[in-house]
Amino acid sequence: MMVLPLLLSTLQAPAVLDEAVLVVRRDSVEVAREQYQLVASSRTGGWTLGATCRFAGPDVHGTTLVPVLAVGADSLPRTLQFDVTGPGEPLRVLGQSGRDRITLRYLGHGTERARELPVRGTTVVLDDSVASFYILAAWFARSSSVRLTAVFARSARTAAITVTDRGIEPTTVNRAPLSLRHVIVTGADGATLAHVWLDASGRLMKVENSGAHWTAERLAG
């Protein structure tokens, strides 16, 4: 079984493991806020991660992302519901994991289409605009690189990534100096995709997305 953060090891009933607001900035300008909640279930032995991301940047004003991802006791994805609303037509993406594949359905106004993506090995669901999803990738990180398959549901694509636990390193969160667990997410070409920072209890404190050029920091309190 996965060696998960300390706060996951003492659960006996459904419980909220963590909830927070992340402030998302690009070039020091706030472009979004993401509220997320991570809940454990004693019935299934798994977890549910839900988030609401509201964007206010000039190119994405009024866009809201509401993903809800259920993972099993093995920390692998089981189901996904991902609602997207904004200036354009609303979209709902439904995901269901199967053996060596994930099936995605895209529902719009009077339209429906489906994609089936092959996946191999350990799989996580990521999104270029949802910071909290990176905590699930961080769960698999070890001191030596671990290979994963990342599913990007909205764009119906997969990517090979690796995660590496760098241990406790210094950083800042909202300009305050902290020492946090540092996990690096790397693409197949060796380029760094994201830096993920967790506290001693496994709570997500900061995500620096190198590819999409944003930083999400936990709001105090």
ABEGO torsion letter per residue (X at the ends): XBBBBAAAAABABBBBABBBBBBBBBGGBBABBBBBBBBBBAAAGBBBBBBBBBBABAAABGBBBBBBBBBBAAGBBABBBBBBBEABBBBBBBBBBBBGBBBBBBBBBGBBBBBBBBBBEBBBBBBAABAAAAAAAAAABBABBBBBBBBBAAAGBBBBBBBBBAEBBBBBBGGBBBBBBBBBBBBAAGBBABBBBBBAAGBBABBBBAAAGBBBBBBBX
